[in-house]
Amino acid sequence: MVSSEQRRKQLAREKYERQLKRREAARRKARIRNISITLGLVIVLAAGGAYAASGGLNGDKDKKDAADKAAAKPSPSKAPDPCEKPAKGKPTGEKWKKEPAMKVDKSASYTMRLSTTCGEIDFTMDADKAPHTVNSFNFLAGEKFFDHTPCHRMTEQPGLSVLQCGDPTGSGSGGPGYELPDENLKGAQYPAGTVAMANSGPDTGGSQFFLVYKDSKLPPNYTPFGKVSDSGMKVLKKIAKAGVTPMQAEGDGRPNATVVIDKATVRKS
């Protein structure tokens, strides 16, 4: 027979274990691991947060502060900043509890234009293969969610050459408040020009996405939903040429170029 004291200790232990589980769940949600690469190096880019293995913004305040300070310090650039000053304004920071209602026409063509400080980046979006993702981007652009948001992360490593955008906080931890299901993953590849979703695991896409400026080798875990135009690729290559301010690992950090999305729009044809 269990004594009252033993029962009290058992309940206290169970309560503690529940608290630990809640804290761990909160930490997982606060991190967005978005790009895992082979060759023994895993870089996680994010809509809920941080990057693992390469250090990244992992929720540890001291490390985050150190990373922010390192990013703020002048560092040797491969080329001068090729971009203009951002337009006046700031992100809305708005959040929604649920994914927006489906309104896109799967048979129609959708093109997103990112009017950035470095030039215009257009990419077509595949509503047929990734309807939830395209519907969300159409909605967020209409709500001006992407306006005045920075492209906060860039990598230039063997097998991984991407620019990541879509976080209104610029920290790697921001998102729209809802999550999207994975789409179009069967046989997914990430050649130059691909636009794909960042995520923190299966079915956790938000607003953060990455633009591939060189062929990249990634597992088929990130919803590919768009293709950058030729003129947009020229802008991406200009941004890449300016180099990276290393934060956690060589070739991984904030772009030296001041890349800010002044305005994002979607047109249907």
ABEGO torsion letter per residue (X at the ends): XBBAAAAAAAAAAAAAAAAAAAAAAAAAAABBBABBBBGGBBBBBBAAGBBBGAGEBAGBAAAAAAAAAAAABBBBBABBBABBBBBBEBBAGBBBABBBBBABBAABBBBBBBBBAAEBBBBBBBAAABAAAAAAAAAAAAAGAABGBBBABBBBBBGBBBBBBGBAAGAGABBAGBBBBBBGABGBBBBBGBBBBBBAEBGABBABBBBBABBBBBBBABBBABBBBAAAAAAAAAAAAAEBBBAABBGBEBBABBBBBABBBBBBX
